[in-house]
Amino acid sequence: MLRRSLLALSLIVLASPLLSQTAAPPDLSGTWVFNAAKSKLAKTVVLQSETLVIKCAGNSIHVAIAWDGKESTEMYVVDGKEHTDLNVQGGGQLYSKAQWKKSTLITETGGRVRGIDGGDFEIMHDKVQWTLSADGRTLTREFDDPKQTFVYDKQ
């Protein structure tokens, strides 16, 4: 009986580090091309093409976006904290926040402006869930408002 108890205790002690380890988040790096046939866009959105080039390094994610002849970039520090990106005219700010929830990247971006009474007003807020398929060939971006899903194929 004592031998079984010691064996069980040994197994628990040896297995506990394995149980407490979390899987590394997926690497979203690569070139991703918009797949209109698989996507569900808001009725007001007209998108002919879009390409994302994502570079992940540590807890930083850089996204270069090219769509319909236009370009922009997004930068995220994946630490769950809000980061002010830019002060805009009139005392406003752009901000971003990013964190992993299991294997899904949750990003939030927004803007605030200062009112004449000195208070801050939210002028925009986007929350997006980024999910990589199990085979690593499909990236999905789900926007909360308006509710829409952009699907991309890896190149």
Secondary structure, DSSP 8 states (H G I E B T S, - for coil): -HHHHHHHHHHHHHHHHHHH---------EEEEE-TTT-B--TT---S-EEEEEEEETTEEEEEEEETTEEEEEEEEBSSS-EEEEEETTTEEEEEEEEEETTEEEEEEEEEEE-TTS-EEEEEEEEEEEEE-TTSSEEEEEETTTTEEEEEEE-
